[in-house]
Amino acid sequence: MSAPYEVRYWLSLSSRKPIQLRDLDGLTTSDAAHILGVSEGTVKAQVSRARSKLKRLITGVKKERLT
């Protein structure tokens, strides 16, 4: 299993689903919104927040490994 698939489990389910559909499954924002039953704007916001959280988490792990 590659790293992107593993780190997604660092997110809550509500944060994980939009980023999984968009970035890992390759669906469009429109398709992801339809599946999740939310607006496209909501999916975009959720994906953005999830990416930011993953970035913070990954950065934290890298810093811990350096110390």
C-alpha positions as CSV (number, residue, x, y, z in Angstrom):
1,M,0.0,0.0,0.0
2,S,1.5,3.4,-1.0
3,A,1.9,6.3,1.4
4,P,-1.1,8.4,0.1
5,Y,-3.4,5.5,0.9
6,E,-2.0,5.1,4.4
7,V,-2.0,8.7,5.5
8,R,-5.6,9.2,4.6
9,Y,-6.4,7.2,7.8
10,W,-4.9,10.0,9.8
11,L,-8.1,12.0,9.0
12,S,-11.6,11.6,10.4
13,L,-14.0,9.8,8.2
14,S,-15.8,13.0,7.4
15,S,-12.5,14.5,6.2
16,R,-11.4,11.4,4.5
17,K,-14.3,10.7,2.2
18,P,-14.1,13.9,0.0
19,I,-10.3,13.7,-0.4
20,Q,-10.5,10.0,-1.2
21,L,-13.2,10.5,-3.9
22,R,-11.4,13.5,-5.5
23,D,-7.7,12.7,-5.1
24,L,-7.5,8.9,-4.8
25,D,-10.5,7.7,-6.8
26,G,-10.2,10.5,-9.4
27,L,-13.8,11.7,-9.4
28,T,-14.8,15.1,-10.4
29,T,-15.9,17.6,-7.7
30,S,-19.4,17.3,-9.1
31,D,-19.5,13.5,-8.9
32,A,-18.0,13.6,-5.4
33,A,-20.7,16.1,-4.3
34,H,-23.4,14.0,-5.7
35,I,-22.2,10.9,-3.9
36,L,-21.8,12.8,-0.6
37,G,-25.1,14.6,-1.0
38,V,-23.5,18.1,-0.6
39,S,-22.7,21.0,-2.8
40,E,-19.6,21.3,-5.0
41,G,-18.5,24.2,-2.9
42,T,-18.7,22.0,0.2
43,V,-16.6,19.3,-1.4
44,K,-14.0,21.9,-2.4
45,A,-13.8,23.3,1.1
46,Q,-13.6,19.8,2.7
47,V,-10.8,18.7,0.3
48,S,-8.9,21.9,1.0
49,R,-9.2,21.5,4.7
50,A,-8.2,17.8,4.5
51,R,-5.1,18.6,2.4
52,S,-4.1,21.3,4.9
53,K,-4.5,18.9,7.8
54,L,-2.5,16.2,6.0
55,K,0.2,18.7,5.3
56,R,0.4,19.7,8.9
57,L,0.5,16.1,10.1
58,I,3.1,15.0,7.6
59,T,5.3,18.0,8.4
60,G,5.0,17.2,12.1
61,V,6.1,13.6,11.4
62,K,9.1,14.7,9.4
63,K,10.1,17.1,12.2
64,E,9.8,14.3,14.8
65,R,12.1,12.1,12.7
66,L,14.7,14.8,12.5
67,T,15.0,15.2,16.2
